[in-house]
Amino acid sequence: MEHLLNDLKILKDNLENLPVENLDDINLSKTELFIVDINNGFAKSGALYSPRVEALINPITNFTKYISGKVKNIIAFTDCHDENSLELSNYPSHCLISDFESEIVDELKEIGNIKILPKNSTNGFFVLDDIKFESTENIIIVGDCTDICIYQLAITLKSYFNQHNMNKNIIIPVNLVDTYDIPNIHSAELLNIVFFNSLMQNGIKVVKNIKY
């Protein structure tokens, strides 16, 4: 147990010592912003609502507004299921088609130039068919959840780029990503520590925040 606690402290220290990324050092004209699941069903109300996700709305909206018009694309993924979706056998019913929950939050809608991609699974990669990455240098990923949708998208993108020898920079700012918390079942703090570290070990650039 002592060894496990020591390992956990080391992983936590890794996050506390993360660098800050300067937006001026990123070529925004060759950058994609991916916003994951900042929708009503996770951030406003519903069976999978989380106050931790709701707390991301304003920081993500402010960041998105600032870089809107400067980046190559802004894409917002949102869970969107029909009643027969296999995912609903693992999670409570959520984010059904044409329901309030599957819509991105109004704060993001007001920005205007966001492409919305509905997804029927936790991994947004599988709805990126029309996105071409040849002229992309950077992908910034924000949203939720650290250990599920964020992790799966980032790792799959990195694996895809490795497979095709495409050198792309995937950036995840910790202050714009979070996961939900259920006491004794799903520890947000623990899972953030573990999964952010795993992302780093897999070649994802995890930073404390992006200064702008």
N, C-alpha and C positions, 0 to 999 in steps of 0.2 A: 504493500500500500504506500509506503514512504517513497519508493521508487516511482510509482505512478503519479503521486502528487508532485514530485520533483520534475517529472516530464511535463506535467501540465503547466507548472510554473514557467518552464522554459518556453513552451508554446505561447503562453500568454505574454511573456516578455518580448517574443518575436513581434507580436502585434503592437505592443506599446512602443517599439523602436522602429516602426515602419517610417519610410520617408514620406515627405509631402511632395506631390507632383505639381509643377507650375504649368498652368494652362498655356503660358507663352511659349513653352518648350514643345507643345504639341501642334503639328500641322493640321489645323481644324478642317481645311478643305479636303483632306484625305482621311477624315475621321467619321466613324459611325457612332451614334449614341443609341444603345439598346436599353429601353426601359422595360423592366420585367414585372408584370402583374401589379402595377399600381392602379388597381381597379376597385370598384365599389364593394365587391364581394370579399376582398381582403382588407381594404383600408377604410371602409365606411360601415358596413353591416353584413350580417349573414353568419352561417355556421362556421366559416373559416376566418371571420374578422379577427384582427389583432391590433391592439393599440400601438404596438411597436411598428407595425406597417403604416398605420395612420400617421405616426410621427415622421415618416419619410416624405409625406406629401409635399409640404412646403419646401424643405431643402432640395428635393428633386425638381420641383416646379421652378424654383429660383435658378437652379443650375441650368435647366433646360431652356428657360427664357434667355439666359445670358448667352448661350452658344447657338441659339436658334438663328438660322440664316447664315451661320458661319461654318457649320459642319456639312458633310456630304449628305447624310441622311439622319433622321430621327425616327426610330421604329419603336412602337409600344406594343409589346406582346400582352395578350390578355387571355386568361382561361375562358373557354367558351364550349360548353358541352350540351349534347342533347340527353334526353332521359335514359338512353341506352348506352351512354359512354361507359367503357370499361373502367375508367378511372374512378367512377363513382362507387365501384365495389370496394375501393380502398380508402376513400374519403367520404365524408358526409356530402349530400347533394349541395352543389355550389355552382355559381356562375353559369347558369343555363342560358341557352341561346335566346336572344331577344329579352332577356331579363336585366333589370337594373344592375345586378351584381357583375355581369360580364362586361359592362361598359367601363372604360377608363374613367378616372375621376374628372370632375368638371374642371378642376384647376389645370389639368393638362390639356383638356379639350380646348380651352381658351387660347392656347398657344397657336393652334391652327395648322401648322405645317408638319404634323406628326402622322406617319403612316401606321395604321393600326393593323396588327396581325393577330387574328383569333387563333388559339391553339387548343387542341383536344387532348393534349398530354402535358406533363410537367416540363418537357424539353422543347423550347421554342425553336431549336435548330431545324426541326423537321418542317417548319413553315417558311423557311428562308429560300424557297426555290427560285424566286425572281431576283434575288440579291446577288450582284456580281462584286467580287472582292478584289479583282485585279488591280484597281487603282486605289484600294484602301490600304492605309498604313496602320491605322489605330482603330480599335473598337473599345469604347467605354461602356461598361455594363453596370447598371444601377437597378435597384428594386428589391424584390423578395422572391423566394426565401433563400438565404445564404446556402443552406444545406440541401436544397431541393432544386428549384428552377434555375437559380443563379449558377449553382455548381454544375448542373447538367449541361446548361447552355455553354458555359465557359470551357469546360473540359471537352465537350464534343467539338466546339469550334477549334480548340487547340489541336485536337487529334486530327481533325480534317486538314488543317493547315500543315501539320507535320507530314501527313500522308502525301500531300501534294507539294511538299517542299516550298511552301509559301510562308515567307517570313513576315508575320503580322504581330502587332503589339496589342495584347488584350489587357486592358487596365480596369481594375475594380477598386473604387474608393470605398474604404470601410464605412465612412460616415454616411454614405448613400445606399447602404445595403443592410438588411437585417432579416431576422427570422422570428417566428412566433414562439411564445412560451406557454407551456402547460406544466405546472408543478408536478414533479415526480414522473413525468412522461416524456416531455420534450423540453430540455433545458436550453433556452436560447443562448445564454452566455457560454455554456460549454460547447454547443454545436458551432457557434461562431468561431470560437478558438480553434477547434479541430478542422473545420472546413476551410477557413481562411488560410491556415497553414498548409493544408493539402493543395489548395489552389496555387500557392506559392511554389510548392515542391514540384508542381506540374508545369511550371513555366509561365504562370499567369502573373502579371505585375499587380500585386496588391499594395495599395498605398493608403496612408492615413486619410488624406483628402486631396482634392484638386484645388489649388489656390487660384482664384480668379478675381 
